[in-house]
């Protein structure tokens, strides 16, 4: 049995320091005790290569250690060994670590041992690497079953996420098994801990990017609009070109491309003008306060009902909304079918039609009236004579309006220039590298 085992001494794998046992110091000492203690400690150190350069002296039970040891922990270890020998009163530890670079120094010896250990472990490392690659390859094979994930997932974007998660999961599992085979699980813990800290830092730094990515997933599941829908997202208005993994691409009514981050789209109020083909327009006209506002309402309703592009159901409506300074404001409302009538053109045609009908019926559409006051303190008004002459003269006759002028033959059918541009953009090869997440086979939210 080794000497260290007989003495129950700590080995290299055990803790380096032991508590000093409580001993009672004898009042007298037998002759030769110091020599026996020194011989005993020298004998023990001779069996331990790390203490080959240690010198031991004993005087009255006090052990003095001098010399060098290979490692810092060997200093405390030598003191612990000396303290356990019977008769030792205390230990004066003067050991130092050997910092020389000789061929047999501790650093070089340790490096050589590590290299030798690494060479012996090469077959095991190769086997562990093979296991890792095999498990990762299985994960890639399973993730490559695109048809299966496309059937199970609601859309292609989520199917790609599932496949990526499978590949990542199998890769990590293979790495854990490989590190466990070579006994380096502690290294895995350190790597994962560092990766966790790095992940937290990257999470804060890429918060907007991650938010857009998650919003893209949720929008692909919700499907809030279709391609070529005319929408308003917050203050942005246009027709939808596509929904990508980072942004929603619109074409504005001016023909410009507009990219809105999906994080903003998901939180925004979305107004879809295309979802319901029926859309209402309205405009305000003011009649003279002395005129019959109810008769003006009725005439406006009948005029709008006579327009071919205004729907009969729901019927056109007119509402008195306020009494102004010199008029009564009436709001006229009408509905159109956007599949057959352009909303802007319909409104542009309805306004002059109702205005002409009211004027022809004798209703006044007064402009704002302002009252001017002149007193002696005011400066002379050079145009006062002109004002008096015009006020005393007869009112200028209103220009005659031909019947043809009150009727318009303008085409009010929908204008599809922007919609055609969107379809051309979507069908153009290579116009957008990212996959469109809009799925026409799924219902709109």
Buried (B, 14 or more C-beta within 10 A) or exposed (E): EEEBEEBEBBEEEEEBEBEEEEEEEEEEEEEEBBEBBBEBBBEBBEEBEBBEBBEBBBEEBBBBBBBBBBBEBBBBBBBBBBBBBEBBBBBEBEBEBBEEEEEEBBBEBEEEEEEEEEEEBEEEBEEBBEBBEBBBEBBEEBBEEEEBBBEEBEBBBBBBBBBEEBBEEBBBBBBBBBBEBBEBEEEBEEEBEEEEEEEEEEEEEEEEBBBBBEBBBEBBBEBBBBBBBBBBBEEBBBBBBBBBBBBBBBBEBEEEEBEBBBBBBBEBEBEBBBEEEEBBBBBEBBBBBEBEBEEBBEBBBEBBEEBEBBBEEEEBBBEBEEEEEBBBBBBBBBBBBBEBBBBEBBBBBBBEBBBBBBBEEEBBBBEEEEEEEEEEEEEEEEEEEEEEEEEEEEEEEEEEEEEEEBEEEEEBEBBEEBBEBBBEBBEEEEEEEEBBBBBEEEEBE
